[in-house]
Structures are given as structure tokens and as C-alpha cells.
Amino acid sequence: QVQLVESGGGLVQPGGSLRLSCAASGSIFRFNVMGWYRQAPEKERELVATMTSGGNTNYAVSVKGRFTISRDNAKNMVYLQMNSLKPEDTAVYYCNYNGIHWGQGTQVTVSS
């Protein structure tokens, strides 16, 4: 079993920045994929960004160039640096491990 705990969400004005963090614990495999997904009200959950333990990344087109995913494998942490935030980035952001395990989510609201 894997436990994921997100932090770092909040309210930010358009054009602002936030950094999300996710701490993983439990049965962590050396080779894995961790990432971020988001779900806006009345919409499907969608991929934001993923990163393998080897450093390969994948981004949604809508966030490419604005968001950066990073990891600290020694600490089993994954981060999401979000810059130039837009109102349409408002959603609950979820951390994911290997496509199976989910965190509880953290709310990001972009509004003036």
C-alpha cells in the first residue's frame, strides 16, 4: 500500500504562482511513475504532468511551458511548480503513484 499526502494549494491571482508538494510513503518501488492530475467542478479528472523515477516527463498541452514537475527520489517527494496561473487552472489537484494510488487532493483556486 502507498499513501500520498499533498500540500501547497490555495488561492492565487491570475498570473501568480503556486508550488504543490506530495509526500509518498509505504511500499514504494524503486522504479515508478508519480504525477499530478486535476479535476475541475463537473469535469473529468485529467492528467497534468507525470515523471518517472528515471526523469522522463509528460505534460498536458494546456500546462506545457507554465508548469514544471520535479522529484526527489531519496525523499519520495514529487512537486509541481505552477507559474502564470489562469482561472481555468482552478481545480482539485491530486497526486498519483503508478496510476493506482491517489492522494486526498488539494484545492487550487485562481481568481482575482
C-alpha positions in Angstrom: 0.0 0.0 0.0 1.1 3.5 -0.8 0.0 6.7 1.0 0.1 10.1 -0.7 -0.2 13.4 1.0 -0.5 16.7 -1.0 0.1 20.2 0.2 0.6 23.7 -1.2 -2.8 24.5 -2.7 -4.6 27.8 -2.1 -6.0 30.9 -3.7 -3.9 32.9 -6.1 -4.5 35.7 -8.5 -4.2 35.2 -12.3 -0.6 35.3 -13.4 0.5 34.1 -10.0 2.4 31.0 -8.9 2.0 28.1 -6.5 4.0 25.0 -5.7 2.4 21.8 -4.8 4.2 19.0 -2.9 3.3 15.4 -2.5 4.9 13.0 0.0 4.7 9.3 -0.7 5.1 6.6 1.9 4.6 2.9 2.2 5.6 0.3 -0.4 7.5 2.5 -2.8 9.1 0.7 -5.7 12.5 2.0 -7.0 11.1 2.4 -10.5 7.8 4.2 -10.6 5.8 7.0 -12.1 4.5 9.8 -10.0 2.4 12.6 -11.2 -0.4 15.2 -10.9 -3.9 15.1 -12.1 -6.7 17.7 -11.6 -10.4 17.7 -11.6 -12.5 20.9 -12.0 -16.2 21.0 -11.0 -18.4 18.9 -13.3 -15.4 17.8 -15.4 -13.5 14.6 -15.7 -10.2 14.1 -13.9 -7.3 14.9 -16.3 -3.6 14.4 -16.4 -1.5 17.5 -15.6 2.1 16.1 -15.5 3.9 12.8 -14.8 7.5 12.0 -14.1 9.2 8.6 -14.0 11.8 7.8 -11.4 14.3 8.0 -14.2 13.4 11.6 -15.0 11.1 11.3 -18.1 8.3 13.8 -18.0 4.9 14.1 -19.7 2.8 17.3 -19.6 -0.7 18.2 -20.7 -0.7 20.6 -23.6 -2.6 23.1 -21.6 0.1 23.5 -18.9 3.3 22.9 -21.0 5.7 25.8 -20.6 3.9 27.0 -17.4 4.1 24.1 -15.0 7.2 22.1 -14.1 7.1 18.7 -12.4 10.1 17.6 -10.3 11.0 14.8 -7.9 13.3 14.0 -5.0 13.5 10.2 -5.2 15.5 10.0 -2.0 12.6 11.6 -0.1 9.8 10.0 -2.2 8.6 13.5 -3.0 7.1 15.0 -6.1 6.5 18.7 -6.8 4.5 20.8 -9.2 5.7 24.3 -9.8 2.8 26.2 -11.4 3.5 29.6 -12.9 1.4 32.0 -15.0 -1.7 30.5 -13.5 -5.0 31.1 -15.2 -8.6 30.9 -13.9 -9.1 27.7 -15.9 -6.4 26.0 -13.8 -8.8 26.1 -10.9 -9.3 22.5 -9.8 -8.6 20.0 -7.1 -5.1 18.6 -7.8 -4.4 15.0 -7.0 -1.0 13.3 -6.6 -0.8 9.8 -8.2 1.6 6.9 -7.8 1.9 4.4 -10.7 -1.6 5.2 -11.9 -3.1 3.4 -9.0 -2.8 5.3 -5.7 -4.3 8.7 -5.1 -3.8 11.4 -2.6 -6.7 13.2 -1.0 -6.3 16.2 -3.2 -5.5 19.9 -2.7 -7.6 22.8 -3.9 -6.1 25.4 -6.3 -8.2 28.4 -7.0 -7.1 31.1 -9.5 -9.2 34.2 -9.1 -8.9 37.9 -8.8 
